[in-house]
Structure formats: C-alpha cells, structure tokens
Amino acid sequence: YAFENGYLDWHDMTITDDNHYLLFGYNTYYLDLSSMGGNTTNETGKVLRIIEIDENENIIFNWSALSYMNIYDYTDVPFYNDRFLWMHVNSIDIDFDNNLLISNRRSSEIIKINKSTGEVMWVFSGPRNEFLIQGDSYNGVSDQHDARRLENGNILIFDNGNNHNPPQLRVVEYSLNEVNKTAQLVWEFHNPYNHTAIAQGSVQRLPNNNTLINWGTIQDQDGTDLGASVMEVTQNSEIVLELNFPNNRIYKARKDNWEFDISLLTGDLSLDNQLNVLDIVSLVNII
C-alpha cells in the first residue's frame, strides 16, 4: 500500500480480528513555523498518518496528526532546521477498548487515540506528559520502543533510556489510571550489564508471565558495539534464557509456538514437496 505524498513505515503494523490491516506512515508538508523560530517554508518529512484498510484495500480509518494534534506544542522539535522530523513512531497497538496506543520515540511519549473520533485521549511521558507518575525516579520513559497493553491492564514498554540521567536501559510496566491520570511503576528490569541501547529494542510478556527482552543496538559504557542480545526473565528478575549475537542487529524479537509447513526435501526450492522443473526455474530466477 502506498501513501499519497509520503511513505509507509516499516516499524510496525497490526492485523485486526476482522482481518483488517492497521498501518502507519508519514506525509511531507511545508509549514509556516516562523512563530516557533523556524522559517515560513519549513519542510517536515514526518507528519504521522494512520490508516486501517480492509482486505480489498478500502480505507476504513484515516488519521493525520496535523488534523488532531498541535505541532506548535512540540517545542522540543528542532523547528529551526529547514527540514525536520516531527515524529518517529515505532509501535502501534490496539487497546482493550479498541482505541489506539502509539509510541512516539521522537518525543519519548505514548499517545492514546480515540479510533471513533480521532481525538487524542491522553499523552503519557515526555514533555507533554499528562500523568502523575509514581514510583519511578526517572518520571517516565526516554526514546522508548514497543508500548503494549497487557492482559492485566497494565502497559509494558521497552525503555531505551537514552536521555535519563544517567542513561538507563530497562523494561518498565506501569499501571495507569486513565480517569485520574496517575501512573504507578509496578515492575522494571534494568539491563544487568549496565549496557546502553542507542536504537531498536522490544519487549514481550509471555503466557507464563515471564518477559522476553530484545536489548536493541547495545553498547558498552565506552561505546563499544556489542551486537544484539535477547533475554527471558521472570517476574522475580531471574534470567532463564540469554542469547547473544555479537555481529547482528535485532529490531524486534518474539517468542511463540511457531508452526511451519515447509518442505525439508533437499533441492525443493519451490516448496511443493517434489523435485521437478519448478525447482530448476526457481534456481535460475535466484541466480
């Protein structure tokens, strides 16, 4: 699917229960931001657009940040650049009430959007945080990834923590009271080696209540590249699985009971459980 005047983003997508596709991307606009210290023709290449399409690519939901959010509230964005990026969204989730949760890494915020009206319901963390955050000395997340609603009603987030003082790479779980706008930190797990993650990362709560963590683009304290690391931990912070990939990058890791119906017959490139001319054609096309 192609966005008009923009592009589809690869960071995340969701397939709904009725087999619709929830996607997001960005449009490019020229805006007059002279009142914010910018120019009259600033180019922003990242105006968020969220769409839902059915199996026939009919648009069911079409949402633009310019229609429902005030870009002038984002004083942490460098408007003074001739070209700047307003948002950097890296996850989208359908909430328990069928509304949307998005993670905007650019401003360290989680945004809830009403899927019926398009209105922003609340913002958690970052400069526009609306919640009283309790039990968390870092007062929210920084440069986060993978914000997900859990079955217990809490929200689980991978916190890259790049702008915490000092930087703190961790996973956090908050209990949010969306009426009174309070957020209680109920569980966290810090990287046990005091590594940092300048990018990427993901987190998944497993059926056994353990947590699968992909630590992202990890570095040592001296900036040494350490590749990738995936870890499973219990609620008591016991490490029960640790996988290291020194020469790799992992954007997102998931654990499940995967089932694959794939031929294991040597040379069966067409995956039809036979060795025939189709395999030769497949080989020629690959070469």
C-alpha positions as CSV (number, residue, x, y, z in Angstrom):
1,Y,0.0,0.0,0.0
2,A,1.4,3.4,-1.0
3,F,0.7,6.7,0.8
4,E,0.0,9.7,-1.3
5,N,2.6,12.4,-0.7
6,G,4.5,10.2,1.7
7,Y,5.6,6.7,2.5
8,L,4.6,3.6,4.6
9,D,6.7,3.0,7.6
10,W,8.2,-0.5,8.3
11,H,8.5,-0.3,12.1
12,D,5.2,-1.9,13.0
13,M,1.7,-3.0,11.7
14,T,-1.3,-4.8,13.2
15,I,-3.8,-7.2,11.8
16,T,-7.2,-6.8,13.5
17,D,-9.5,-9.5,14.5
18,D,-11.6,-8.9,11.3
19,N,-8.5,-9.2,9.1
20,H,-8.0,-5.5,8.5
21,Y,-4.6,-4.0,8.4
22,L,-3.6,-1.1,10.7
23,L,-0.7,0.7,9.2
24,F,1.1,4.0,9.7
25,G,3.5,6.2,7.7
26,Y,4.3,9.8,7.1
27,N,3.3,12.6,4.8
28,T,5.6,15.6,3.8
29,Y,4.3,19.1,4.2
30,Y,5.7,22.6,4.0
31,L,4.6,24.6,7.1
32,D,5.0,28.2,8.3
33,L,6.8,27.8,11.6
34,S,8.2,31.3,11.8
35,S,6.4,31.9,15.1
36,M,8.3,28.9,16.5
37,G,11.8,30.2,15.4
38,G,11.6,28.4,12.1
39,N,11.0,29.6,8.5
40,T,7.9,30.3,6.5
41,T,8.6,27.2,4.4
42,N,9.9,24.6,6.8
43,E,9.7,21.0,5.4
44,T,8.6,18.3,7.8
45,G,9.1,14.9,6.5
46,K,7.3,13.1,9.3
47,V,3.7,14.1,9.7
48,L,2.2,10.9,11.1
49,R,-0.7,9.2,9.2
50,I,-2.5,6.1,10.5
51,I,-4.8,4.1,8.2
52,E,-6.8,1.0,8.5
53,I,-7.6,-0.9,5.3
54,D,-9.7,-4.0,4.7
55,E,-8.7,-7.0,2.6
56,N,-9.6,-5.1,-0.6
57,E,-7.5,-2.0,0.4
58,N,-10.6,0.1,1.1
59,I,-9.7,2.7,3.7
60,I,-11.7,2.2,6.9
61,F,-9.8,4.7,9.1
62,N,-7.7,7.6,8.0
63,W,-6.0,9.8,10.6
64,S,-3.5,12.6,10.2
65,A,-1.5,14.2,13.1
66,L,-2.0,17.6,11.6
67,S,-5.8,17.3,12.0
68,Y,-5.8,16.2,15.6
69,M,-2.6,17.4,17.2
70,N,-1.0,20.8,17.5
71,I,2.5,20.8,16.1
72,Y,3.2,24.1,17.9
73,D,3.0,22.2,21.2
74,Y,6.2,20.3,20.2
75,T,8.8,22.9,21.3
76,D,11.3,20.0,21.8
77,V,11.4,19.5,18.0
78,P,14.0,21.5,16.0
79,F,11.8,23.8,14.0
80,Y,14.8,26.0,13.2
81,N,16.0,23.4,10.7
82,D,14.9,23.8,7.1
83,R,13.8,20.2,7.2
84,F,12.9,18.5,10.4
85,L,11.2,15.3,11.6
86,W,8.1,15.8,13.8
87,M,7.5,12.3,15.0
88,H,9.2,8.9,14.9
89,V,6.6,6.2,15.7
90,N,7.9,2.7,16.3
91,S,4.9,0.8,17.6
92,I,1.1,0.8,17.2
93,D,-1.2,-1.3,19.4
94,I,-5.0,-1.8,19.6
95,D,-6.0,-1.1,23.2
96,F,-8.5,-3.1,25.2
97,D,-11.2,-0.6,24.4
98,N,-10.4,-0.7,20.6
99,N,-8.6,2.6,20.7
100,L,-5.0,3.0,19.6
101,L,-1.7,3.2,21.5
102,I,1.3,4.6,19.6
103,S,4.9,5.1,20.7
104,N,6.5,8.3,19.5
105,R,10.2,7.8,20.2
106,R,11.0,11.3,18.9
107,S,9.4,12.9,22.0
108,S,9.5,10.0,24.4
109,E,5.7,9.7,24.6
110,I,2.9,7.2,24.4
111,I,-0.2,8.6,22.8
112,K,-3.7,7.2,23.0
113,I,-6.0,8.0,20.1
114,N,-9.8,7.6,20.0
115,K,-10.4,5.4,17.0
116,S,-14.0,6.6,16.7
117,T,-13.4,10.4,16.8
118,G,-9.7,10.7,16.1
119,E,-9.1,12.8,19.2
120,V,-6.1,12.4,21.3
121,M,-7.3,10.9,24.6
122,W,-4.0,11.3,26.6
123,V,-0.2,11.5,26.4
124,F,2.0,9.6,28.8
125,S,5.6,10.5,29.4
126,G,7.8,13.1,27.6
127,P,7.4,16.9,27.6
128,R,3.6,16.7,27.2
129,N,3.0,14.1,29.9
130,E,-0.4,14.3,31.5
131,F,0.1,11.8,34.2
132,L,1.3,11.9,37.8
133,I,4.0,9.2,37.6
134,Q,4.6,7.4,40.9
135,G,7.3,5.1,42.0
136,D,9.6,5.9,39.0
137,S,12.6,8.1,39.8
138,Y,13.1,8.7,36.0
139,N,9.5,10.0,35.6
140,G,8.7,8.0,32.5
141,V,10.5,6.6,29.5
142,S,13.0,8.0,27.1
143,D,13.5,7.1,23.4
144,Q,11.3,4.0,24.0
145,H,10.0,1.2,21.8
146,D,7.2,-1.4,21.8
147,A,4.5,0.0,24.1
148,R,1.9,-2.7,24.6
149,R,-1.3,-3.1,26.7
150,L,-1.1,-6.3,28.8
151,E,-3.9,-8.7,29.7
152,N,-3.7,-7.4,33.3
153,G,-4.5,-3.9,32.1
154,N,-1.0,-2.5,32.6
155,I,1.3,-1.1,29.9
156,L,4.6,-2.7,29.1
157,I,7.4,-0.6,27.4
158,F,11.0,-1.1,26.3
159,D,12.7,2.0,27.7
160,N,15.9,2.8,25.8
161,G,16.5,5.4,28.4
162,N,19.0,7.4,26.4
163,N,18.1,10.7,28.0
164,H,17.7,9.6,31.5
165,N,20.4,11.0,33.9
166,P,22.4,8.8,33.8
167,P,21.1,6.7,30.8
168,Q,19.2,3.7,31.9
169,L,18.4,0.7,29.7
170,R,15.4,-1.1,31.1
171,V,11.9,-2.6,30.7
172,V,9.0,-1.0,32.6
173,E,5.5,-1.9,33.4
174,Y,3.0,0.8,34.5
175,S,-0.5,0.7,36.0
176,L,-2.4,3.6,34.5
177,N,-5.5,5.2,35.9
178,E,-6.8,6.9,32.8
179,V,-9.5,8.8,34.6
180,N,-7.4,10.4,37.4
181,K,-4.3,10.5,35.2
182,T,-1.9,8.6,37.5
183,A,0.7,6.1,36.6
184,Q,2.3,3.7,39.0
185,L,5.5,1.8,38.1
186,V,4.8,-1.8,39.2
187,W,7.7,-3.6,37.7
188,E,11.0,-2.9,36.0
189,F,14.1,-4.8,34.9
190,H,17.4,-3.0,34.2
191,N,20.0,-4.3,31.8
192,P,22.1,-6.4,34.2
193,Y,25.4,-5.4,32.5
194,N,24.7,-1.7,32.5
195,H,24.7,-1.6,28.7
196,T,23.1,1.2,26.7
197,A,20.9,0.9,23.6
198,I,21.1,3.8,21.1
199,A,18.4,2.3,18.9
200,Q,15.9,-0.6,18.4
201,G,14.7,-2.9,21.1
202,S,11.5,-4.8,22.0
203,V,9.7,-6.5,24.9
204,Q,7.0,-9.2,25.1
205,R,5.1,-10.5,28.1
206,L,4.9,-14.3,27.7
207,P,2.0,-16.6,28.7
208,N,4.0,-17.9,31.7
209,N,4.3,-14.3,32.9
210,N,8.0,-14.2,32.1
211,T,9.2,-11.3,29.9
212,L,11.2,-11.6,26.7
213,I,13.6,-8.7,26.1
214,N,15.5,-7.8,23.0
215,W,18.0,-5.2,24.2
216,G,18.3,-3.4,20.9
217,T,21.5,-1.9,19.5
218,I,23.6,-2.4,22.6
219,Q,26.9,-0.7,23.5
220,D,29.3,-0.9,26.4
221,Q,29.8,2.1,28.6
222,D,32.8,3.1,26.5
223,G,30.8,2.9,23.3
224,T,31.9,-0.5,22.1
225,D,29.4,-2.2,19.8
226,L,28.2,-5.4,21.4
227,G,25.8,-6.5,18.7
228,A,22.4,-7.9,19.9
229,S,21.2,-9.7,23.0
230,V,17.9,-11.4,23.8
231,M,16.9,-12.4,27.3
232,E,14.0,-14.0,29.1
233,V,13.4,-13.0,32.8
234,T,10.9,-14.0,35.4
235,Q,8.9,-11.5,37.5
236,N,11.5,-12.0,40.2
237,S,14.1,-10.8,37.8
238,E,15.7,-14.2,37.4
239,I,17.4,-14.7,33.9
240,V,16.2,-18.0,32.5
241,L,17.4,-17.5,28.9
242,E,20.2,-15.4,27.3
243,L,21.1,-15.4,23.7
244,N,23.9,-13.2,22.3
245,F,24.5,-12.2,18.7
246,P,27.8,-10.2,18.5
247,N,27.7,-9.4,14.8
248,N,23.9,-8.7,14.4
249,R,21.1,-6.3,14.9
250,I,17.7,-7.3,16.1
251,Y,14.8,-4.8,15.8
252,K,12.1,-7.0,17.4
253,A,12.1,-10.4,19.0
254,R,9.1,-12.5,19.7
255,K,8.7,-16.0,21.3
256,D,5.8,-18.3,20.4
257,N,4.9,-21.8,19.5
258,W,5.6,-21.3,15.8
259,E,4.4,-23.8,13.3
260,F,5.8,-24.0,9.8
261,D,4.6,-26.2,7.0
262,I,7.8,-26.1,4.9
263,S,9.3,-28.9,2.8
264,L,12.6,-30.2,4.1
265,L,13.4,-32.0,0.9
266,T,16.9,-31.0,-0.3
267,G,16.7,-29.0,-3.5
268,D,12.9,-28.4,-3.3
269,L,13.2,-24.7,-3.9
270,S,9.6,-24.3,-4.9
271,L,8.4,-25.9,-1.7
272,D,6.0,-28.3,-3.3
273,N,7.4,-31.5,-1.8
274,Q,8.7,-32.6,-5.2
275,L,11.9,-32.3,-7.2
276,N,10.9,-31.1,-10.6
277,V,11.4,-28.5,-13.3
278,L,9.8,-25.8,-11.0
279,D,12.9,-26.2,-8.7
280,I,15.2,-25.5,-11.7
281,V,13.1,-22.4,-12.6
282,S,13.3,-21.2,-9.1
283,L,17.1,-21.7,-9.0
284,V,17.5,-19.9,-12.3
285,N,15.4,-16.9,-11.0
286,I,17.5,-16.7,-7.9
287,I,20.8,-16.7,-9.8
